[in-house]
């Protein structure tokens, strides 16, 4: 595709529910990143994939958060037993080289609201 | 965690003036990048400066890097109302990009 696509653009869920957020990176980009951004803050790193494997998941806040990229393209961020503190914009980005050596291309994010 | 802090947090200027934003970081870096974010949208890459570079230009943008002081600055010359956005520095740390806290720039016509 022309850019990074994230779906849904908005998600409202009740506390305790399970949610999945999807990211379609730019075709051919091997590196894929997930970030979380709260209002007025910079993006907070969650996890980085190089191909199918999670190269660095040190930013995932706890074991309720999990992400997969089974075929090395589309990625899904999964949040179990959502809490109100999980409310934020979840951003996905991809790059051609990874390892921070090339610019990241961001999607427009999924705004998650937990009520 | 965020390893970069930006100064000022907010900046308001008139069209035609220059805008300068500063970024300080804590660890050694391979490169430093600047991104722009319009309200409600994803981030857009502006410029990348490597650790062995001191200055880089792109159109009306000028970025400097001082690795001894662990700081960088972004200068936007002859600003336009369309430059209104949040600007973030990001440091490449091992294998991930860590973002700063951002500067909100408002350019009045």
Interface residues (C-beta under 8 A of the other chain):
Chain A: X4 X33 X35 X40 X41 X42 X43 X44 X45 X48 X50 X55 X56 X59 X91 X93 X98 X99 X100 X101 X102 X103 X104 X105 X106 X107 X108 X109
Chain B: X1 X2 X4 X30 X31 X33 X35 X40 X41 X42 X43 X44 X45 X48 X88 X92 X93 X94 X95 X96 X97 X98 X99 X100 X101 X102
